C-alpha cells in the first residue's frame, strides 16, 4: 500500500498501474434466466470449479441442503426462491470472478434490473427444453438497453429437449441476437454424447457416471479419434457445424462486445458439463471493467482515486445485528477498508471501517477492492440505491439507476394507529432500500402513502418486512391503476387529479400520473393535448 493514504484517497503512479492491472483481472457478471433454468445449480458448479465452497448444494440450499447464497429471509426459505442479491467472488487461475446473484422470481424483478447496472457481462442461461422464457426475455431487454454483452449457456442438455438449431433460430428471431455456437452438441438433447469444440474441431466427450453420481466423466479426443469411436452423431455434428460457418455463425468478438451477437455453449450444470468451458470463456471474452461515465458525460478513468456506486441496499441480513448493508460496485481506484470517502449526494464523509464481502449468510471482512469488485458497506443508513461514493478530488457523481415503471399500486396504512412512528420508520427504510417505490400526495396525507411495485410480490416482501422488523401490521388497499407517466409540469397536476387518475410524488421528487387504463390516458390527452407526460425510463 506504499504511497497510498487511504484517508485522503491519494494515489501514486505505482498504485495507478496496480489498479489497472487488478482491474484487467476482473470479470464481473450476472446470470439472467427464468426460474428453474438452473441458475443456482450453475452458480454452485462455477463456484465449485474455483473451490470456494466445499460441497455441492452449499449455494443452492434447496431440498434440505445447506443454503448459503440468499436464504436469509424467512419468506425466501419457505418458498425456496431467491429474493435478495449477493455477490460471490472467487479466483479462477489468475482471474478474479465477481458473480452477482440476481433474484429469480418472475414477480420480483426490480432488484434484478438494478443488479444489471453493476455488471460488465451477462450469462443468459436457457433450459434446453424451454428456450427463451418470459423472465429471461425481460432481463435480456435490460441487457440490450444497457448494451451488456451476453454469453448464452444452453443447460440441461442431458435430458430430452429441443433441437440445437431450433434454439439458435429462436435466439436470432425473437431477440435479434446472432448466435455464435462455440460448441455444438454431438447427439441430441437427452442422448448427449458430448460436444464438438468449434474452435479447434476436437471432441469433448461425456459419459454418465454410475446412477446417483453427480458428475460426468469428461474425455477429449481429436476429430479423427472421434470419427472412429463416436460414429454417426459425430458426422452429423460436423456437418451442422460447417453449415453454421457458411451461415455466418462463427465467433466475432466485436459483435459480441457490441451486444449484437452471443457466443453459445451447450452443457449440463448439474452434471458439471460445459461449466469449465464457460469459466474459460468468461476469462477470455468477457469485458474487463472500463471507465464509467459520470453525470456530465465524462468517464472516470480506472486509475483515478476510488469511486463506486450503490446498486443495492439491504437490511436485516443478520438478524442478530439488524444492520443495513449497501452494496457498491467499485468503478475506479483502490478501495482500502478504513478509508474515508465522500458521499456525493450529501457531501458528507463516510467511514468504511466495516466493509465486508457479503455472500448470503457468509460475510468476511474485505480489506482491499478494485474496479469490478463489490463491497458491502455495513451500517450505511444514509446510502441509497444509485448513490456515488468517491475519494479525493475532484467530486464525481455517476448517473442514478433507473426506477422501473411500476404496474401495481396500493395504499398502505398501519392497522394499529399507535404504531404510527414505527410504521413511518419502516416505510422510510423500505423506500431507501428500493423494496417498493413510495408515492405520496397532500390529498392522501402522510399517514397513507402508496406503495408502487413492478411485481406484486414486492408488496408481500414489504408486508413481511414491516411485520417482522418493525412490528407493524399493515392494511393494503389495492388501487386500480395500471398506467403510469411522468408529469413534466407540476402545475398541470389539477388537470389529472380525478376519479380515474391522480398525481403522486415519488421519493426522488418525480411527479407520477397514474391512470386506471390507456383509455383514460387517451381521453385526457385528447382534452388537453399540450399536457407533458413522458414514459418512465427503463420501463421494461
Ligand atoms: P434456478 O436457480 O434457476 O431456479 O434453478 P435450480 O438451479 O434450482 O434448478 C432447477 C431444477 O433444475 C433443479 O431440480 C435442478 O437440479 C435442475 N437442473 C439444473 N441444472 C440441470 C441440468 O443441467 N440437468 C438437469 N437434468 N437438471 C438440472 P429440482 O428437482 O427442482 O431441485 P433439486 O431438488 O434437484 O435441487
Boltz pocket constraint, residues with backbone or C-beta under 6 A from the ligand:
constraints:
  - pocket:
      binder: B
      contacts: [[A, 33], [A, 34], [A, 35], [A, 36], [A, 37], [A, 38], [A, 39], [A, 40], [A, 41], [A, 42], [A, 62], [A, 63], [A, 104], [A, 155], [A, 156], [A, 157], [A, 158], [A, 159], [A, 267], [A, 268], [A, 269], [A, 270], [A, 271]]
      max_distance: 6.0
